[in-house]
Amino acid sequence: MTGRRTAMSDLDIVVLLHGSPALYRVSLRNGEWPVEMFVHTEATWHAYVERKVRKRRSPLLWMCADGLLLFDTDGVGAHLAAEARKLTAAGPPTVSAEEIDDCRYAITDLLDDLAGSTGQSERLFIATEWCDEPASWR
C-alpha cells in the first residue's frame, strides 16, 4: 500500500484482538499475492515492539506507522499507529562501539566460513547461523 511496494512485496495485515487467540502469524495467499497476518492483542503488540526495538529491528512497528488503518471500532488501532509513528520518528536505540565491533567480527567470521564452505548444506547452515547471533549483532 506504500510507494515502496515491489513485484515481490507481500501484503502485511496487522490484526488486533481483545483476547485469545493472539499472538500468532499466518502466511496465506490471495491469488498470486502472498499475505501475512500478524495477530496481536494490545499487550502482545507492546511487548513484541519493545523487544524488537531493543534489537533495532521492528517490521511490525513500521507496518503500523506507515500502514493504512482499515477498521478500528474502539480507537486502539489509531492509538497504536500514533505510538508507532512516535517510536519510528525517535529512531533506534544508540549502538555502542562494542556492539559495532562484535557485529563486525560476527559478519567477518561468517563470511570467512561461507567462503570456505564446501557444500550446499554447509552454506545453508552458515547462512542461518546469523539468525542465532545475539540480537545486538543484528
N, C-alpha and C positions, 0 to 999 in steps of 0.2 A: 504494500500500500504506500510505500515511500519511493522517493526518487532513486533510491539505491537498489531497487529490485533488478535482478538479472534473470536470464533464461534459466538459471539453476536455482533460483530462490524458491523457498517453500513458504507456505502461509503459516505464520505463527499465531495461535489464538490463546490468550490467557483467559481462563475461566475462574471466577472467584465464587466459592460456595460458603455457606454459613456453617457447614459441618461436614461429616463424612460423605463421600469418600475422597478426601483430599489428603494428601499431596500425591499426585502422580502425573505422569506424562504419557501420552499415547501418540503414536505416529499413524496417520491414515492417508488416504488418497482421495482426492476429488477429481475424478477423471485421471488426467495425467499429472495433476498438480499435487505434490506432497504437502500434507498438512500436519503440523504438530500442535497438539493441545497441551497446555501447561495448566494443570488444575490445582488450585490452592484455596485455602481459607485466608482470611486477613492475617492471622497469626503465622501460618506457614509461609506466606509471602514475605512478611517482615524477617523471619528467621533465615529464609533462603537468601534474600537480598543482602542481609547483613553479612552472612557467611561469604557470599560471593564478592561483595565489595571489598572485604578484607583481602581477598585473593586477587583483587584488581581485575575482576573478570565477571561481569554480570549481564549476560544477554537478556535475561528476564527484565532487568531494570531498564534497559534500552527499549525493549518491546513496549513497556508500559509508559515510558517517557515520550516516545515517538509515535506510538501506535494510535489507532483510531478507536475511540470508545464507542462500541456499538449499542450496548444495553446496560443500564445502570439504574436499578429500581430504588436503591437506598443511599446513593451517594458514595459508597465505599470505593467504587471504581474511579470516580473523579478524584477522591481524596488520595488514593494510591498513585494515580497518574501524576498528580501535583507533587507528591512526595518523590516520585521517580525523577521528575524534571529537576527538582531541587538537588537531589543527590548527584545526578549526572552533571549538572552545572558546577557543583562543588569539585568534581573530578575525583580521581582515585587517591587513596592514601599515599603519602610520601614513601618512596623506596629508599632504603638505606644503602650506603655504599657496600656493606657486607652482603646484602641481598643481591645487589647487582653482580658482585664478584662471584657469589655462589651460582647465580644463573649463568654467567659466562662460562664457569667451569663445567656446569652440567651440560650446556649446549655443546661445548667443545668436546667433552668426553663422549657424548652420544654420537656426535658427527664422526669422531675418530672410530668408534665402534662400528658405525654404519659403513664407513669407507672400507673397513677391513672385513666386513661380513662376507660370508661365502655362499649363502643360500637365501631363498625367499623367506623361509620360516624364521631364520635368524634376523633378517631385515625387519620383518613384521614385529618380532619381539622387541627389537631395539626401538622401533617407531612407537610402540605402545608404552615403552618404559617411561617416556616423557610424561605420560598421564599419571604415573605414580610418584613423580617427584614432589617434594614439598611444595605447597601452594605458593610459598614466597618465591619460588623459582619460576613461576609462570606469570 
